[in-house]
Structure formats: structure tokens, C-alpha cells
Amino acid sequence: MATRETQRKEIGDYEARVAKNPKLKLPKLESYPDYKEALKEKECFTYKLGKALITANSVLVCRRGGSGYAREHSAIVSNLIQL
């Protein structure tokens, strides 16, 4: 919960600074030179594997109150097969 509160505070601070000085606004992601390369990277197996593990861990923590890779490995494997 502390992370969400910190993020909300940082976003509020950023928005207040941008309101005072619009030059501080960050550019759109599409304008960065490596944007297209980053989109390609999202299609790599390792990226999808990490995303599946994070999702599985989030689901298991919500359901069981702790990490459960060993107990629920079939759910992780089925998610990976879909990749």
C-alpha cells in the first residue's frame, strides 16, 4: 500500500510542477528514439515469461496470502503455453 500512496504523491507533485511550468512536461513515449525497439522487445519470450510469472504471483498472493509457485505450477505452465 505504501507504494501506491508514494506513486499518487509523486504524480500529484509532477502535475503541480507541470501546471506551474509546462516546459517540464515529459514527451510522449512515441517520440523517444528507442520506442519501436521497446515494442519489439515486448514480443520476446523472456518478456512474456516474466509477465506470466508476475501475473501468476499476483493471483496466488491474492488467493492464498503468499507465494505459491510450487503449489500452482500448472496455472503458470498453462499461461506460458498460451504465449
Disulfide bonds with the S-S distance in Angstrom:
none
